[in-house]
């Protein structure tokens, strides 16, 4: 990654956290950094409630690339019905 792009990525991460008050939990920041600093692909496996939707929203706005999310909707629905 070029120095200019790395600087822009650092600035974007700063704006998300400092200026917009966004705080990351667990591995969220590592995933965001991995993607905005130039990773072509990333795999993130996390349980329900770990903030995957936040990552999807942040990264979709930053990368302007296609993001693929695989979610076990049937398993999630079943766990909510039995709880």
C-alpha positions in Angstrom: 0.0 0.0 0.0 1.3 3.4 -0.9 2.2 6.0 1.8 -0.7 8.2 0.6 -3.2 5.4 0.8 -1.9 4.4 4.3 -2.3 8.0 5.4 -5.8 8.2 4.1 -6.7 4.9 5.8 -5.2 6.1 9.1 -7.2 9.4 8.8 -10.4 7.4 8.2 -9.9 5.2 11.2 -9.2 8.3 13.3 -12.4 10.0 12.1 -14.4 6.9 12.9 -13.1 6.6 16.5 -12.2 10.1 17.6 -14.5 12.4 15.7 -17.6 10.3 15.4 -17.3 8.6 18.8 -17.3 5.1 17.4 -15.8 2.5 19.7 -14.8 -1.0 18.7 -15.2 -4.2 20.8 -13.0 -7.2 20.7 -11.5 -7.9 17.3 -13.6 -5.3 15.5 -10.8 -2.7 15.2 -8.3 -5.3 14.0 -10.7 -6.4 11.2 -11.4 -2.8 10.2 -7.6 -2.0 10.1 -6.9 -5.2 8.1 -9.4 -4.1 5.4 -8.7 -0.4 5.2 -5.0 -0.9 5.1 -5.3 -3.0 2.0 -6.4 -6.6 2.5 -8.0 -8.1 -0.5 -10.0 -10.6 1.5 -10.9 -11.0 5.2 -12.7 -13.8 7.1 -14.3 -12.8 10.4 -16.2 -15.4 12.5 -18.0 -14.1 15.5 -21.0 -15.1 17.6 -24.3 -13.3 17.7 -24.1 -9.9 19.3 -20.4 -9.4 18.5 -21.0 -6.4 16.2 -20.7 -7.9 12.7 -23.3 -5.4 11.5 -21.2 -2.5 12.6 -18.2 -3.9 10.7 -20.4 -4.4 7.6 -21.6 -0.8 7.7 -18.2 0.7 8.3 -16.4 -1.4 5.7 -19.1 -1.0 3.0 -18.8 2.8 3.3 -15.0 2.8 3.3 -14.1 0.2 0.7 -16.7 0.8 -2.0 -16.3 -2.8 -2.9 -18.6 -5.8 -2.8 -18.9 -7.3 0.6 -20.2 -10.8 1.1 -21.7 -11.7 4.4 -22.7 -15.3 5.3 -25.1 -15.5 8.1 -26.9 -18.6 9.6 -30.3 -17.0 9.6 -32.2 -20.3 10.2 -30.0 -21.2 13.2 -30.4 -17.7 14.5 -34.1 -17.8 14.2 -34.3 -21.2 15.8 -32.2 -20.1 18.8 -34.4 -17.0 19.4 -37.6 -19.2 19.2 -36.3 -21.6 21.8 -34.9 -19.0 24.2 
